Structures are given as C-alpha cells and as structure tokens.
C-alpha cells in the first residue's frame, strides 16, 4: 500500500472473544516455545516473578484484556498483578546496538529476564545482515515475541530515531532535515512527510519515533541545528505539532501510525557556547548538552510553547534533555520542569523517557542518580547496557523508601496507558509484508516536493534562472552533486551519517542528466577540459555529515576544498549558480560574491536531485524562506537580544523568487 493523502484509520474492531482468542494463541505459542527449549535463562534472580504454568489459560479472565473497559481500569487491573521487578522492567528502555560499541542486547532471553518495557536501536543499531525493512521487521519480531513469553505477556515498545524519514533503513524515503522543512513554512506538507515517515517506520515493525525535535535554536553553531525547524518559537510550535499529528494520525490504534516523542525537554537550543562538558571520542562538545543560561521565566517563554502545543495536540511521550538550567542543574533531575511544569501546569499524562544514559549524568553515584531522576519525574530510563544496575538500584531505593511505591506505580501506569492507547495488547506488531510502503514512488514524490519548497534562493541576477532545458551548455561540479550521503547528513544509515550513495535516491547529477543529456558535463573537482565558456556552471558545496555535539562548530566554515571549486569554475562559465548543502547557515565569504545565484538547499535527503532540478528549471517556483537569521561570521551566531540584521547577512524569513522578488524582508 502506497502513501495516500487520505488519512488511514485502524482496522475494524474484532469482537472481545476474537481478541482474547488471538492473544491466547500468541501466549500459548510462547509457552510451548519456552517449554521446548528457549534461549532465555532457566532461573531468575531471587524475589522475581516466575512464569506460571497456567498463566496462559488464566489470562482469558483478566480485566486488562477486556477492550470494552476504560483504559484506566485496564491499567489498574494489570498493575495490581505486577511484581516490583516487572514494574521496574517496564520502566527500562534497553539499547539494541552495534556489538562493536559494546552496548548490544542481542539475546532475546534478556527480554524475558528483564521484563523490559521498551527496546530501541540507536544511530548504529541496524539488524545483522542486509539493512532492509524486512530484516528490521524480523529483528523486532524476535524481541516482541520474547516479551510475550513473560508471565504477563506485556508487549514492548520498539523505538528509533526516524527524524527525517526512517533514515536508518536502506531504501526508505529520506526527507529534508527539519531545518529544510522549516524553510517551507508549510505545515500541511510537514504533516504529510511525517505521515509517510510513520507508514515506513511501522513497516519495519517499530511503533515509536524519537521525534520531532522541537528545539528553538538560538545559536546555529550547535551540531543539532538541522534537527530544528528554526529560531522562531511560533514556527517550531506550528511545525512540531504538524509533524506530531502526521506521525500519530487520527488514532494510535492505527497500525500504520507511530507514537511521537517531542524532544528534548527543555531548552536544548539555547545553551551557551563553551558550557558543555560532554564529548564523543576526540570531539569536545561546546553547545550540545550545555547550560541554558536564562532565568526560568525566559526559558518558559522561549522553549516551553512547543511542548504546550504538543501536549494539547496529543503527545503521549516526551524525551528529557541533556541540558542544564542555571537554577535547577540537569533537567533530567529537575522536578520543577519535569513534574511541576510538564505534568502539572501543562497537564501531560503520558510518560517521560530519559535520553540515552541521561540519568547516569546526574551523579557519579549511580544509585543517587537513579533516585534523583526517577523522583524528578523520569518514568522510563533509556539504558545503554546497564539495565541490571538500574534494576538493582531501583529495588534498593524502593526498599529503603527513597523512591516511593506510588512514584513507581505512577510511572508504570503512564507507560501502560500509552501501550493500551496504541492497541499493543491486541496487535503487538504491525502487519508484516508491508514492504511496498517503503520508499514508494508516491512517498518519494512527497519528499521531492519538500526539497523544492525548502530551497531558499538567497541571491540571483538577471537571466540566471530558470536554467534552460535545451540549447545551453552546463558544467556541474562538487562531490555533493552526486552523493546521497552528503545530501542527507547525520542520522542517515548511521548516527553521524556518511558520504556515499549507500541508499536509493536521486542525486542532482542524475536529475540534471535526465533533462540535459549531453549538454551537461560533470566533474567532481571542476577540472574540465576544452576551450571557451559554458553557458551555465553549477557548483554544489557541502558540510560533511555530523550529528549532535560532534558537529558543534566554532567557524561555520565549509570545507576549503569545496569553496575552491567555486573559484575554479568561475572563469569557465557565463553564469554561476552555487548550491549549499548544510545543516545550518554557514559563512559565505568567498562564495556569495562569485555566484550569480546562490541557493541554500539545507540537507535535502534522497530526493535532493529531483526537487532541486524542479526549481532550477522553473517547473516549481522558489518559495523557501530561511528559518534562521544568517550570520556574517560564526561569532555573530548567538542572536538572542539582537535586532533582525545585527551581525547578519540575511534576516529570518528571507528568500527570493526566481525573478529576484523578495518573499520576506530585504537582505541586511
């Protein structure tokens, strides 16, 4: 089934008896498998619940399987049956990760031992073998089946960072990163793109998407700038809500939806340069995981509205931020933001999940860290490899009264509520075999539209655009012009992203060749032979892929070798068009002055070539407007408290149409 603009609803409800029989069949199979020899351990830790030999038969009478009851009653019935170990398991989201990084949890037996509430694949957590939707589904199915072998057969949530399409999976539709979607100013398109993301993600077996990012970014030097829709609180609120609605649809029981996860709560776009102490490998972070150095009223004014809109629009999961505030320290351990504001003032009734190992950052003493994080309001802990340590800490803290049983029950009730709302007890996995939904022509058409609408024309001259489809000679240069990886950036196939045509898509070179044929000549390094000038030259320059704090940049500079291509191309052509692939505004010294036309294409994804060809040839008009103030230098980047053009080349909302007419404010 391919994408349709008509929102799909869930399957027709079956009878209570039919649902119960289906659930019993799943459980019966699970217990037969266990009896015949499971890979799970045969013994459990002292004091933990043991699977009952009559468990499957007795479940038919249990109230939590009765879909005619209100969800709160089903939650209460199930909670009353759970041991402390099972509750702590539900509060655990464990990592299924690349074994080379030492965080993998590949043994399905651990799911049975730990009673996990959720599992996730991080940026490099692909299945063994080919990175296909089919293999993803098979991997997730193994773990879900293991969850159904536990005593109460509580299904797991499986989560992924599908932040611009389900881009970890080969062959999927990869959309422009959020910065590009912010440039479209088109909430209907954002909702449509996120609906496609949900359909393709569900086809892989996952029903939980760690997105959208609803950060309001005040300093574009941040390595996560491209994950934000822009610097405007209103724009982020509008487009973040549109994406949430696209992901979750009309009902979470629709198996082609996913539960969204607005993140990162709170203030992660406003950290101060140099305030971070985090690092990855040899990369010292400067902004990522730093300190939001505003008072609480300012933080609430700038960063809270997107979450208020998300909660009002049905958000059921929210991820906490690694950031700190001046008054409360790490947000993961701050009850003011997590409980008083989010759950109290905003009325959030879903569950709060930590970021990757976020609780562990609260205190060098892990037991104290768990105590602070859970009491502050974290309901589910994302655990990179230390789930046993978390479970032991939780049991100790509950035994001592340092974490109350009521706090545990509240957290587990929130988690179970979301699972019931999603219909996971009736349908633990979405239907298999929906591979036609992945990377379909219809889905790619939506991404192509997004690329065209996100392209921002920063500069143009008379007679430069549109490019003629015949009768002109065109030179094309830059490695990014023929590279899907460079067009897609981070969070694409791997955490940090990588260069190369490693997934399906259309590069700019391919799209131009389809229209221009032999009139186009391509050289990655702009080393063209022959004499005389070509009519048109196009150079694509790009940032190299990065993610999170690894991408924090003190210079906002493009690679020198890419900038050199512009000077090399300039004398070879009459008209020069420069296209910039970047996750944020970059310094334009040595670029804008040599170009007759300058286009910010952001990180356009797999349909980069098709969408950009549409605007270059004039088949689609330029309508994009920059979602960030474009700084002159990296030092001009922080703009809070500055006027629209102070230290800027282009103000927020700037863009031109192909004739050079302003779509927003004038250039600075």
C-alpha positions, 0 to 999 in steps of 0.5 A: 500500500502506497502513501495516500493523502487520505488519512488511514484509520485502524482496522475494524474492531474484532469482537472481545472473544476474537481478541482474547482468542488471538492473544491466547494463541500468541501466549500459548505459542510462547509457552510451548516455545519456552517449554521446548527449549528457549534461549532465555535463562532457566532461573531468575534472580531471587524475589522475581516473578516466575512464569506460571504454568497456567498463566496462559489459560488464566489470562482469558479472565483478566480485566486488562484484556477486556477492550470494552473497559476504560483504559484506566481500569485496564491499567489498574487491573494489570498493575495490581498483578505486577511484581516490583521487578516487572514494574521496574522492567517496564520502566527500562528502555534497553539499547539494541546496538552495534556489538562493536560499541559494546552496548548490544542486547542481542539475546532475546532471553534478556527480554524475558529476564528483564521484563523490559518495557521498551527496546530501541536501536540507536544511530548504529543499531541496524539488524545483522545482515542486509539493512532492509525493512524486512530484516528490521521487521524480523529483528523486532519480531524476535524481541516482541515475541520474547516479551510475550513469553513473560508471565504477563505477556506485556508487549514492548515498545520498539523505538528509533530515531526516524527524524527525517524519514526512517533514515536508518533503513536502506531504501526508505524515503529520506526527507529534508532535515527539519531545518529544510522543512522549516524553510517551507513554512508549510505545515500541511506538507510537514504533516504529510512527510511525517505521515509517510515517515510513520507508514515506513517506520511501522513497516519495519515493525517499530511503533515509536519515533524519537521525534520531532525535535522541537528545539528553538535554536538560538545559536546555529553553531550547535551540531543539532541545528538541522534537527530544528525547524528554526529560531522562531518559537511560533514556527517550531510550535506550528511545525512540531505539532504538524509533524506530531499529528502526521506521525500519530494520525487520527488514532494510535490504534492505527497500525500504520501510525507511530507514537511521537516523542517531542524532544528534548525537554527543555531548552536544548537550543539555547545553551551557551557556547563553551558550557558543555562538558560532554564529548564523543571520542576526540570531539569536545562538545561546546553547545550540545548538552550545555547550560541554558543560561536564562532565568526560568521565566525566559526559558518558559517563554522561549522553549516551553510553547512547543511542548504546550502545543504538543501536549494539547495536540496529543503527545503521549511521550516526551524525551528529557534533555541533556541540558542544564538550567542555571537554577535547577542543574540537569533537567533530567533531575529537575522536578520543577520542569519535569513534574511541576511544569510538564505534568502539572501546569501543562497537564501531560499524562503520558510518560517521560523517557530519559535520553540515552544514559541521561540519568547516569549524568546526574551523579557519579553515584549511580544509585543517587542518580537513579533516585534523583531522576526517577523522583524528578519525574523520569518514568522510563530510563533509556539504558545503554547496557546497564539495565541490571544496575538500574534494576538493582538500584531501583529495588534498593531505593524502593526498599529503603523508601527513597523512591516511593511505591506510588512514584513507581506505580505512577510511572508504570501506569503512564507507560501502560496507558500509552501501550493500551492507547496504541492497541499493543495488547491486541496487535503487538506488531504491525502487519508484516509484508508491508514492504511496498510502503517503503520508499514508494514512488508516491512517498518519494514524490512527497519528499521531492516536493519538500526539497523544492519548497525548502530551497531558499534562493538567497541571491540571483541576477538577471537571466540566471534562472530558470536554467534552460532545458535545451540549447545551453551548455552546463558544467556541474561540479562538487562531490555533493552533486552526486552523493546521497550521503552528503545530501542527507547528513547525520542520522542517515544509515548511521548516527553521524551519517556518511558520504556515499550513495549507500541508499536509493535516491536521486542525486542532482547529477542524475536529475540534471542528466535526465533533462540535459543529456549531453549538454551537461558535463560533470566533474567532481573537482571542476577540472574540465577540459576544452576551450571557451565558456559554458553557458551555465556552471553549477557548483554544489558545496557541502558540510560533511555529515555530523550529528549532535555535539560532534558537529558543534562548530566554532567557524561555520566554515565549509570545507576549503576544498569545496569553496575552491571549486567555486573559484575554479569554475568561475572563469569557465562559465557565463553564469554561476549558480552555487548550491549549499548543502548544510545543516545550518547557515554557514559563512559565505565569504568567498562564495556569495560574491562569485555566484550569480545565484546562490541557493541554500538547499539545507540537507535535502535527503534522497530526493535532493536531485529531483526537487532541486532540478524542479526549481532550477528549471522553473517547473516549481517556483522558489518559495523557501524562506530561511528559518534562521537569521544568517550570520556574517561570521560564526561569532555573530551566531548567538542572536538572542537580544539582537535586532533582525540584521545585527551581525547578519547577512540575511534576516529570518524569513528571507528568500527570493523568487526566481525573478529576484522578488523578495518573499520576506524582508530585504537582505541586511 
